[in-house]
Amino acid sequence: MTATTWTGPGALERQEILRRTRTVAMVGASANPARASNFVATYLLSSTEFDVYFVNPNADEILGKPVWPSLAALPVVPDLVDVFRRPEDLGGVLDETIAVGASTFWLQFGLYDEDLARRGEAAGLTVVMDRCLKVEHARFHGGLHLAGFNTGVISSRRCAPRL
């Protein structure tokens, strides 16, 4: 008997998730500009219409916005919970996501757990794993470059390497 593998939402489904999303809670957001969550947060605040809420029990402010200690402490129910946490923490974040009534559980690059995905779906969540919210948003809104940003230059020629 072959084991069934989990299949997440396809590109059109992910585009629809982003289209209907209004509020995003970033769990594990960091004030450190060297962290991926800070880069994604900067993009979401400047390039999307999402209302973004940061969740981190060890911070008070990130990018000039207040930080909440948990999903339950947020003043809103987020549509999408974007997770930047270690794999061993994901089960607890999923439990919190279910408890607050969010509709989408989104795990960033490198985070993938089929059992967790199945548990989230059984609780009524849409689950996206091993995908960057920033990259997916940029992909569907014309702002994605190989380096992860829009250069503003349209060309089929590669730049000559600088020596």
C-alpha positions in Angstrom: 0.0 0.0 0.0 1.4 3.4 -1.0 1.3 6.2 1.5 -0.8 9.2 0.5 1.0 12.5 0.5 -0.6 15.7 1.3 -1.2 18.2 -1.6 -1.6 21.8 -0.7 -3.5 24.5 -2.6 -2.4 25.0 -6.2 -1.4 28.4 -7.6 -4.9 29.6 -8.4 -6.1 28.5 -5.0 -3.2 30.4 -3.3 -4.1 33.5 -5.4 -7.7 33.2 -4.2 -6.5 32.9 -0.6 -4.6 36.2 -1.0 -7.4 37.9 -2.7 -9.9 37.2 0.1 -7.4 37.9 2.9 -7.8 41.2 4.8 -5.9 40.5 8.0 -2.6 38.7 8.6 -1.1 37.7 11.9 2.7 37.0 11.7 3.6 34.6 14.4 7.3 34.7 15.2 7.8 38.2 13.7 11.1 39.7 14.6 12.4 43.3 15.0 15.8 42.1 13.6 16.2 43.3 10.0 18.4 40.3 9.2 15.5 37.9 9.9 13.2 36.7 7.1 10.1 37.6 9.1 11.2 41.3 9.2 11.8 41.3 5.5 8.4 39.8 4.8 6.8 42.2 7.3 8.3 45.2 5.6 7.0 44.0 2.3 3.5 43.3 3.6 3.3 46.7 5.3 4.5 48.7 2.2 3.2 46.7 -0.7 -0.1 45.1 0.3 -3.5 46.3 1.7 -3.4 43.7 4.4 -3.8 44.7 8.0 -0.8 43.1 9.6 -0.5 42.1 13.2 2.7 40.9 14.8 2.8 38.1 17.4 5.9 37.6 19.5 5.8 37.4 23.4 9.4 38.8 23.5 8.8 42.1 21.7 6.8 45.3 22.2 7.2 46.9 18.8 8.2 45.9 15.3 8.5 48.4 12.4 6.6 51.0 14.5 3.6 48.7 15.1 2.6 47.1 18.4 3.3 43.4 19.0 0.9 41.0 20.7 2.0 38.1 22.9 -0.3 35.6 21.4 -3.0 35.1 18.7 -5.6 35.1 21.4 -4.5 38.6 22.5 -5.0 40.2 19.0 -7.9 42.7 18.8 -9.1 40.9 15.6 -9.5 37.4 14.3 -6.9 37.2 11.5 -7.9 35.7 8.2 -4.4 34.3 7.7 -1.8 33.2 10.2 1.7 33.4 8.7 4.1 31.3 10.8 7.9 31.9 11.4 8.6 29.4 14.1 10.7 26.3 14.7 9.2 23.0 13.5 8.7 21.8 17.1 6.5 24.9 17.9 4.1 24.4 14.9 1.6 22.1 16.7 1.0 24.8 19.4 0.7 27.5 16.8 -1.8 25.4 14.9 -3.8 24.9 18.1 -3.9 28.7 18.7 -4.9 29.3 15.1 -7.8 26.9 15.4 -8.8 28.4 18.7 -9.0 32.0 17.4 -11.0 31.0 14.3 -8.6 32.0 11.6 -9.3 30.5 8.1 -5.7 30.0 6.7 -2.6 28.5 8.4 0.4 29.5 6.3 3.9 28.0 7.0 6.9 29.8 5.5 9.8 28.3 3.5 11.3 25.2 5.1 8.2 24.4 7.3 6.4 21.3 6.2 4.5 18.7 8.2 1.8 16.6 6.5 0.2 15.4 9.8 -0.1 19.0 10.9 -1.6 19.9 7.6 -4.2 17.2 7.8 -5.0 18.2 11.4 -5.5 21.8 10.3 -7.7 20.8 7.4 -9.8 18.5 9.6 -10.4 21.6 11.8 -11.6 23.6 8.8 -8.5 25.5 8.0 -6.9 26.1 4.6 -3.3 25.0 5.0 -0.3 26.3 2.9 3.2 25.0 3.7 6.7 25.7 2.5 5.6 28.9 0.8 6.6 32.5 1.4 3.7 34.9 1.7 5.7 37.7 0.3 6.9 35.7 -2.7 3.4 34.4 -3.4 1.9 37.9 -3.1 4.5 39.4 -5.4 4.1 36.5 -7.9 0.4 37.3 -8.3 0.8 41.1 -8.3 3.7 41.4 -10.9 6.4 42.3 -8.4 8.6 39.3 -8.4 12.2 39.2 -9.6 14.7 36.4 -9.2 16.1 38.2 -6.2 12.7 38.5 -4.6 12.0 42.2 -5.5 10.9 44.3 -8.4 13.8 46.0 -10.1 11.6 48.2 -12.3 13.7 47.3 -15.3 12.1 45.3 -18.1 14.7 43.5 -20.3 15.4 40.2 -21.7 19.2 40.8 -21.4 21.2 39.9 -18.3 23.4 42.6 -16.8 27.1 42.1 -17.3 28.9 41.0 -14.1 30.7 43.8 -12.3 34.4 43.3 -11.9 
